[in-house]
Amino acid sequence: MEQQALARTAGEDADYLRLGIAKDRIEPWEDGARTDNSAGTYEWWYFDAHLSDGSKVVVSFLNKMISEADKPLDPTLMLNLDLPDGRSFEKVAKFEASEFSAAKDHAEVRFGDNSLIGDLRSYRIVAEIEEVSVDFTLQAEVPSWRPKTGHMYFGPGEEKLFAWLPSVPQGKVTGSFTVAGQRAEVTGVGYHDHNWGNVGLPSVIHDWYWARGQAGPYSVIASYITAHEKFGYEAIPIFMLAQDGTIIADDSKLVRFETEDIRIDDVTAKPVANITRYSYDDGADRYQVTFTRKNDLSRSKMIDDVHGPKRVLAKLARFDGAYLRFSGELSIKHFRDSELIEEYQDEAIWELMYFGHAR
């Protein structure tokens, strides 16, 4: 009998039936609230964009901090803006539970006057923290997608869940951002996804690389998740490649992941690959997607987000989580029968989420 993987992405017919979702169709309710916000669960809605003036923006609506899934509802808004003149803003704001709302039949998340609202095709993202505010519209150019059911289970019994829905793998962004009263009207390329689960991520995941980008006619989402040690460091590769708005490759079994030029980050003490590469080979065609780090957009230790007695407990437990976000070059190469037939480069954003101790 074949041994069941300790970590897997659910993709059998029975999984779709049990979850009430279709293989070939994603419904707006899948981007709506999927948890009850209780202790032990977490959920967040994420948006990022590369803008026409060279700026980069990330907005995250979290029902609680990732490192504190055991807490009750604790709405947290994160707004990061990197400007081409070198200025960088990393803003975090907390809200009362009474200021939080999230619809179940579509994406409509509100933290006070801040909101992310959409229907898989069109979204509006409005956020303001201190002197920085954004108001963007995101129009989908690549259809919603998920790796199989989008539900990843850890351990026997399939009780431990991490779920992921790239609601807009790529879209057109229009709108504005304001810094200290100075408003800039911009366009750009954006992305939106939605995550949720029923167990704290540090207890099931050791680390992950996650990236998305666009170059030439291609759009890509790529991730390499490594499960916690107790799940045998099981690897969960994820890959989606679209050409001219049509998904052409997304079978994770055909992906090979590689890292090169690894260094130890001087802030988080985590090993960081300056080059990450995803190779997809279906026999006739081979795609090589490479991310080359140029700049660090964010480097932080998760324990800095834990306060009070829990911070003491986290230190005693040697909690060592870290988050790093990078910008750099995305290269997409297309080979056919070993011959390079096309190649494109562009800018991209990607991240390294590291919950465990360095291996």
Wavefront OBJ file of the C-alpha trace (Angstrom):
o trace
v 0.000 0.000 0.000
v 1.296 3.463 -0.920
v 2.083 5.544 2.151
v 0.014 8.719 2.425
v 2.055 11.930 2.300
v 2.332 13.739 5.610
v 1.459 16.959 3.801
v -0.564 17.253 0.617
v -2.620 19.542 -1.584
v -6.095 18.027 -1.747
v -7.035 17.272 -5.338
v -9.047 14.059 -5.482
v -12.655 14.009 -6.707
v -13.752 13.283 -3.146
v -11.947 16.410 -1.932
v -13.836 18.673 -4.326
v -17.122 17.028 -3.361
v -16.439 17.328 0.363
v -15.427 20.987 0.060
v -18.312 21.880 -2.238
v -16.145 23.436 -4.947
v -15.695 22.740 -8.657
v -12.519 21.724 -10.495
v -13.036 24.096 -13.387
v -14.847 27.017 -11.775
v -14.199 29.395 -8.872
v -17.140 31.191 -7.294
v -17.113 34.658 -5.634
v -18.041 33.122 -2.252
v -14.643 31.377 -2.200
v -13.052 34.807 -1.710
v -15.472 35.624 1.103
v -14.917 34.929 4.808
v -13.990 31.269 5.328
v -13.407 31.204 9.098
v -15.318 32.298 12.186
v -12.333 34.303 13.510
v -12.112 32.059 16.581
v -8.866 31.300 18.420
v -6.770 28.836 16.420
v -7.983 30.084 13.033
v -6.613 32.877 10.876
v -7.505 34.595 7.608
v -6.110 37.368 5.471
v -6.697 39.136 2.169
v -3.579 40.396 0.352
v -2.953 42.852 -2.506
v 0.250 44.049 -4.161
v 1.107 46.117 -7.218
v 4.003 47.404 -9.318
v 3.104 50.968 -10.287
v 3.890 53.054 -13.363
v 6.092 55.515 -11.459
v 8.294 52.698 -10.135
v 6.580 52.461 -6.740
v 5.607 49.157 -5.126
v 2.705 48.735 -2.726
v 1.462 45.905 -0.498
v -1.802 45.970 1.484
v -2.848 43.130 3.811
v -6.080 42.771 5.780
v -5.430 40.209 8.551
v -8.007 39.061 11.086
v -4.997 38.551 13.394
v -1.216 38.480 13.148
v 0.162 35.304 11.557
v 2.266 34.555 14.626
v -0.762 34.768 16.934
v -3.405 32.489 15.403
v -4.400 31.336 18.889
v -5.771 34.804 19.675
v -9.391 35.834 19.173
v -10.257 38.369 16.471
v -7.563 41.073 16.346
v -7.961 42.999 13.036
v -4.608 44.195 11.712
v -4.002 46.292 8.608
v -0.546 46.333 7.021
v 0.371 48.925 4.386
v 3.812 49.002 2.765
v 4.843 51.535 0.134
v 8.264 51.744 -1.526
v 8.936 54.823 -3.637
v 11.453 55.168 -6.480
v 13.257 57.981 -4.602
v 14.285 55.451 -1.944
v 11.690 56.290 0.695
v 10.019 53.260 2.256
v 6.978 53.117 4.533
v 5.955 50.082 6.600
v 2.715 50.847 8.419
v 0.675 48.679 10.795
v -2.656 49.575 12.411
v -4.813 47.652 14.890
v -8.603 47.865 15.002
v -11.290 46.947 17.483
v -13.263 43.770 16.780
v -16.363 45.956 16.385
v -14.672 47.712 13.429
v -14.224 44.427 11.525
v -16.656 42.907 9.054
v -16.288 40.335 6.263
v -19.011 39.118 3.915
v -19.327 35.400 3.225
v -20.734 35.456 -0.308
v -17.956 37.594 -1.829
v -14.864 39.550 -0.808
v -15.965 42.530 1.266
v -13.593 43.092 4.151
v -13.801 46.265 6.228
v -11.539 47.530 8.996
v -13.186 50.809 9.933
v -12.938 53.029 6.838
v -10.437 50.673 5.169
v -11.758 48.036 2.789
v -11.089 45.428 0.127
v -14.198 44.682 -1.952
v -14.547 42.612 -5.120
v -16.101 39.757 -7.060
v -13.113 37.906 -8.673
v -13.210 40.256 -11.668
v -12.984 43.731 -10.156
v -11.742 44.930 -6.754
v -11.343 48.219 -4.932
v -8.713 48.531 -2.206
v -8.850 51.548 0.136
v -6.453 51.911 3.062
v -4.965 54.693 5.182
v -2.469 54.572 8.043
v -1.034 57.827 9.354
v 0.403 59.889 6.470
v 0.091 57.127 3.831
v -3.117 56.220 1.993
v -4.035 54.255 -1.138
v -7.129 53.966 -3.314
v -6.801 51.393 -6.103
v -9.001 49.479 -8.508
v -7.815 46.036 -9.678
v -9.301 44.554 -12.865
v -8.505 40.868 -13.467
v -6.560 40.004 -16.628
v -5.881 36.360 -15.673
v -8.778 34.262 -14.305
v -8.953 33.192 -10.666
v -6.994 30.040 -9.986
v -6.124 27.673 -7.158
v -3.666 24.781 -6.819
v -6.154 21.906 -7.091
v -8.688 22.624 -4.305
v -6.358 25.168 -2.764
v -6.563 23.252 0.541
v -3.309 21.900 1.979
v -3.576 19.349 4.791
v -0.914 18.311 7.268
v -0.722 15.038 9.154
v -3.101 12.061 9.378
v -6.775 12.830 9.750
v -6.471 15.979 7.630
v -7.455 18.237 10.497
v -4.676 20.805 10.065
v -5.476 23.139 7.163
v -3.733 25.893 5.236
v -5.786 27.195 2.285
v -4.873 29.579 -0.524
v -6.869 31.216 -3.325
v -5.091 33.475 -5.859
v -8.269 35.395 -6.653
v -6.553 37.687 -9.201
v -3.252 36.181 -10.439
v -2.687 39.335 -12.488
v -4.724 42.459 -13.073
v -4.647 46.055 -14.253
v -4.316 48.618 -11.458
v -5.550 52.207 -11.583
v -5.859 54.723 -8.785
v -3.704 56.789 -6.482
v -1.575 56.891 -3.373
v -0.938 59.823 -1.058
v 2.079 60.476 1.160
v 1.956 63.427 3.589
v -0.654 65.202 1.454
v 1.137 64.616 -1.863
v -1.116 62.608 -4.197
v 0.092 60.554 -7.162
v -2.211 59.168 -9.862
v -0.807 55.876 -11.166
v -1.488 52.739 -13.149
v 0.214 49.382 -12.814
v 0.048 45.593 -12.571
v -1.448 43.996 -9.466
v -2.283 40.770 -7.677
v -4.734 39.655 -4.971
v -4.980 36.439 -2.959
v -6.770 35.075 0.114
v -5.463 32.696 2.799
v -7.056 30.975 5.772
v -6.551 28.005 8.067
v -7.391 26.317 11.346
v -3.954 25.907 12.919
v -1.079 28.261 13.584
v 1.261 28.250 10.596
v 4.449 27.786 12.697
v 3.128 24.393 13.825
v 2.701 23.009 10.280
v 5.100 24.934 8.011
v 8.852 25.341 8.282
v 9.294 27.908 5.503
v 8.096 28.958 2.090
v 9.216 30.950 -0.907
v 6.345 32.643 -2.703
v 6.544 34.761 -5.849
v 4.432 36.245 -8.541
v 5.270 38.345 -11.583
v 4.719 39.210 -15.220
v 7.141 39.302 -18.138
v 6.170 39.686 -21.778
v 2.952 37.728 -22.445
v 3.511 35.522 -19.372
v 2.175 35.728 -15.812
v 3.466 33.426 -13.095
v 2.661 32.402 -9.527
v 5.234 30.135 -7.928
v 5.745 28.839 -4.418
v 7.757 26.172 -2.661
v 6.405 25.226 0.757
v 8.405 23.093 3.173
v 6.351 21.439 5.909
v 7.315 21.383 9.579
v 9.914 18.867 10.744
v 7.192 16.677 12.306
v 5.748 16.258 8.798
v 9.107 15.173 7.420
v 9.900 18.534 5.800
v 7.504 17.415 3.052
v 7.752 19.667 -0.018
v 4.648 21.226 -1.568
v 5.524 22.915 -4.883
v 2.954 25.253 -6.447
v 3.154 26.694 -9.957
v 0.865 28.539 -12.357
v 1.919 30.008 -15.700
v -0.436 31.966 -17.943
v 0.180 33.236 -21.457
v -1.899 36.138 -22.807
v -4.403 35.626 -19.986
v -4.810 31.861 -20.481
v -3.400 29.370 -17.967
v -1.041 26.985 -19.791
v 0.817 25.177 -16.987
v -0.165 24.303 -13.402
v 0.715 20.663 -12.664
v 2.861 20.750 -9.518
v 4.232 17.267 -10.258
v 6.133 18.717 -13.237
v 7.943 21.406 -11.208
v 11.555 21.337 -10.019
v 12.694 23.993 -7.523
v 16.289 25.170 -7.102
v 18.119 27.805 -5.058
v 21.511 29.420 -5.700
v 23.862 31.895 -4.034
v 22.577 31.413 -0.482
v 23.586 33.945 2.168
v 22.733 34.456 5.847
v 20.553 37.538 6.312
v 22.128 39.839 8.898
v 18.786 40.929 10.396
v 16.864 37.657 10.691
v 19.780 35.185 10.615
v 17.888 33.121 8.034
v 19.461 31.555 4.926
v 18.295 33.511 1.899
v 18.728 32.469 -1.725
v 19.628 35.325 -4.040
v 18.362 33.169 -6.909
v 15.278 30.948 -6.864
v 14.310 28.960 -9.948
v 11.223 26.969 -10.924
v 11.557 24.625 -13.927
v 8.392 23.212 -15.491
v 8.778 20.362 -17.992
v 5.789 18.696 -19.659
v 7.878 16.750 -22.166
v 7.570 18.906 -25.254
v 7.868 22.341 -23.673
v 10.022 23.483 -20.758
v 9.652 26.768 -18.918
v 12.342 28.143 -16.652
v 11.224 30.879 -14.247
v 14.018 32.569 -12.303
v 13.841 35.259 -9.603
v 17.080 37.172 -8.930
v 17.124 39.291 -5.776
v 18.210 42.927 -6.144
v 16.707 44.684 -3.099
v 15.204 43.897 0.306
v 11.787 45.488 0.800
v 11.181 44.068 4.270
v 13.115 42.044 6.850
v 11.558 41.392 10.239
v 11.483 38.951 13.129
v 7.962 37.770 13.928
v 8.593 37.890 17.659
v 8.634 41.683 17.327
v 4.870 41.447 16.686
v 4.275 39.468 19.889
v 3.814 41.472 23.088
v 3.273 40.969 26.803
v 3.471 37.555 28.483
v 3.221 35.783 25.122
v 6.495 37.393 24.089
v 8.194 35.849 27.115
v 6.671 32.457 26.308
v 7.708 32.769 22.666
v 11.290 33.460 23.711
v 11.269 30.512 26.105
v 9.952 28.324 23.274
v 12.740 29.695 21.056
v 10.234 30.975 18.497
v 12.374 32.046 15.581
v 10.001 33.151 12.831
v 10.979 35.739 10.230
v 9.507 37.424 7.162
v 11.494 38.796 4.241
v 10.224 40.413 1.055
v 12.395 41.126 -1.980
v 12.300 42.855 -5.333
v 14.410 42.012 -8.322
v 14.418 40.532 -11.797
v 12.042 37.911 -13.104
v 13.240 35.912 -16.109
v 10.960 33.556 -18.045
v 12.501 31.262 -20.648
v 10.565 28.931 -22.953
v 12.373 25.921 -24.405
v 11.063 23.474 -26.993
v 13.032 20.302 -27.676
v 15.998 21.823 -25.773
v 15.989 24.944 -27.974
v 15.384 28.364 -26.375
v 12.579 29.912 -28.404
v 11.733 32.986 -26.307
v 12.874 34.855 -23.208
v 11.458 37.799 -21.246
v 12.554 39.821 -18.197
v 10.768 42.224 -15.883
v 10.620 43.324 -12.240
v 8.933 41.194 -9.574
v 8.195 40.958 -5.837
v 8.596 37.759 -3.827
v 8.916 36.657 -0.222
v 10.474 34.186 2.176
v 8.340 33.232 5.180
v 10.459 31.336 7.699
v 8.734 29.882 10.776
v 11.276 27.276 11.875
v 14.924 27.325 12.868
v 17.444 27.402 10.033
v 18.124 23.848 8.891
l 1 2 3 4 5 6 7 8 9 10 11 12 13 14 15 16 17 18 19 20 21 22 23 24 25 26 27 28 29 30 31 32 33 34 35 36 37 38 39 40 41 42 43 44 45 46 47 48 49 50 51 52 53 54 55 56 57 58 59 60 61 62 63 64 65 66 67 68 69 70 71 72 73 74 75 76 77 78 79 80 81 82 83 84 85 86 87 88 89 90 91 92 93 94 95 96 97 98 99 100 101 102 103 104 105 106 107 108 109 110 111 112 113 114 115 116 117 118 119 120 121 122 123 124 125 126 127 128 129 130 131 132 133 134 135 136 137 138 139 140 141 142 143 144 145 146 147 148 149 150 151 152 153 154 155 156 157 158 159 160 161 162 163 164 165 166 167 168 169 170 171 172 173 174 175 176 177 178 179 180 181 182 183 184 185 186 187 188 189 190 191 192 193 194 195 196 197 198 199 200 201 202 203 204 205 206 207 208 209 210 211 212 213 214 215 216 217 218 219 220 221 222 223 224 225 226 227 228 229 230 231 232 233 234 235 236 237 238 239 240 241 242 243 244 245 246 247 248 249 250 251 252 253 254 255 256 257 258 259 260 261 262 263 264 265 266 267 268 269 270 271 272 273 274 275 276 277 278 279 280 281 282 283 284 285 286 287 288 289 290 291 292 293 294 295 296 297 298 299 300 301 302 303 304 305 306 307 308 309 310 311 312 313 314 315 316 317 318 319 320 321 322 323 324 325 326 327 328 329 330 331 332 333 334 335 336 337 338 339 340 341 342 343 344 345 346 347 348 349 350 351 352 353 354 355 356 357 358 359
